[in-house]
Amino acid sequence: MLEPQHPTRAALCPAQQDRGSGMRTRLGCLSHKTDSCSDFSAILLEKPSRALKRLTKEEATKWALSFDLLLSHKYGRAVFRAFLKTEFSDENLEFWIACEEYKKTRSASKLPSKANRIYQEFIDVQAPREVNIDFQTRELTKSNLSEATPNCFDQAQARVRSLMEKDSYPRFIRSKIYADVLSHTQRRPS
């Protein structure tokens, strides 16, 4: 007779699947605390890309100085995205990036379709990658779609950005992923 498979088994870190560890260890990967699944940082760094090789310790260290410095750095966003995936909240950064790209749209005729796409993916109730915003912000954003402008997502974007800065960013700075990036970067020769 076959033993029934544990329902969360597929969601576990590969290293934790292979170990015959206890329930507490297995559930650690499912929690929203990144360091409970420290094997993820090994995945991020097992094949350092050319980008990571070019990243200096000074650049990566600056990410801890401000959230804006992290978001403005291409590799900073990539590492932060990897971290957010471990917390099951990467939709926040994806939404923020989508809004930034949306604001760069030059053709006014393309704004309504792009705005609807962003709304359907991130804002609408039961959206596939729904971000956590309050009812008033959701309703204001919905009404802004009637006349799509480059700024129609500003309030929702500001709320999501604030959530990331106050909640996810401090955990990212303390995370094993960030520590591993710092330890794998090179100091720029003097």
N, C-alpha and C positions, 0 to 999 in steps of 0.2 A: 504494500500500500504506500502511495506517495504521501510525503509529509506536505501539508499545505504551506505555501510560501507566505512569509510575513508580508502584509499589505504595503508596508513602507519600504520594503527591501530595495525596490528599484530606485527609490529616491535617495538612497544612502550614498555617501562617498565611496568610490571604489575600494579604497584602502580599508574602510570600515566594513564593507561587504565581505572582504576576504578574511578579516579577523573574526574570530568567534567571540566577539566582545558582548558585553551585557547590554540590556535595554537602554540604560542611561547613555552609554557611549553612542549607540546607534541613533538615538533621538537627538543627540548633540548636534548632528549635522543638519537636522531639520529646524533647529532653533534659529532665532534671528541674531545670534551672537556669532560673528564670523570666526573668532578664534577656536570655536568648538569644532570646526572642520578645517584644521590647519593644513590638511593635505591639498586644499585648493590652491594655496600659494605655490606649491610645488608644481602644479599643472601650469600655472601662469608663467613660471620661470624655468620649466624643464628644457625648453628650446628657446633661449633668449633670442629675440628678433634683433635685426640690425638696429631697429629703433631703440630698443632697450640698451644695446651696446653703445649707442651714441648719447644716451641720456647720462648726464653727469650727476654726481652726488649733490652738487650745489643746486642744480635745477630741481631735483627731487626733494631736497630739503626745504626749498622755498614753498612747496605745497602745504607744509604745516603752518606757514605764516598767515595764510588767508585762503578762504574758500575761493575767492575770485582768481587768485594765482593758480589754484588747482584747475578750475574750469577753463581758464584761458590757455592752458598748456595741453597740446594735443595728446601727449603721452600720459599726462595727469588724468585727463578724462578717460582714457582707455583703462588705466589701472583702477580708477574710481568705479568705472562700469563693472569691471571684474569683481570688485568688492561688493557692489550693490547686488550683483547676481547671487552672491552667497547669502544675501539678506532677503532675496526675493523681492527686491524693490528697484530693479534697474529701469522700470517703466518711468520713474521720476526723472532720471537723467535723459532718457530717450525723449520724453515729452519736452523737457527744457531745450534740448538740441533741436527738436522739430520746430519749436517756436522761434528759435534763433534763425533757423534756415527760412522759415516762413516770412520773417521780417525782411529778409533779403530779396523777396520776390519783387521783381521790377514790373512785371505786367499785371495791371489791375484786373484784367480779365481772368487771370489764373487764380487770384486770391480766393474767390468763393469755393472753388473745388478743392483747393488745398486746405482751406479752413474746415470744410466739411470732413475731409479725410482725417485731419488731426482730431476734430471733435469726436468723430465716430470711433477712433482708435483709443483715445485717452480720456475724454471728458464725459461722454454719454454714460448714463447709468447702465451697468453691465457691459461696458466697453471691454474689448479683449485685454487691454492693458490699462485699465482704469486707474487714474491717479487719485489720491486721497485729498479731495478739496471739499469745502463746506457747501451747503445747499445754495446760499446766496451767490457765491462765486460761480458755481455751476450754472445757475439761472442767468446771471449777468453774461457769462460767456455765450450761452445759448442765444440770448437776445442780440448779442454783438454779431452773430453770424448773419443776421438779416441784411446788414451792410458791412460786409467783410472789409476790414482795413488792416494794414500791417500791425496795428496795435490791439486787435480784438482779443488776443489771448494774454495781454499784459498782466491782468490781475491774477489769473490762474497760474501763469508762469511764475509770478512773484511769490505766490503761496507755496508752490512746489519747491521753488528755490530755497525759500526760508525753511521749509521742512527738512530739506537735505542738509542745509547749513547747520541747523540746530540739532538735528537728530543723527543723521548718517555720517556727516563729516567728522565729528569728534571720535566716533568709533573707528572710522577709516584711519585716522591719524594714529590711533592706538593699536591698529590691527597688525596681524602677522604678515598680511599681504604687503602693506606699506613698509614694514620693517625689512621684509625680504627684498623689496625693490631697492631700498637704501643700501642694503648689504651687497647687492649685485651691481650697483652702479660704480662708475670709476670717478676718481677725482681728476679734474682737468689739470694737465701738467702746467706747472708755473712757468 
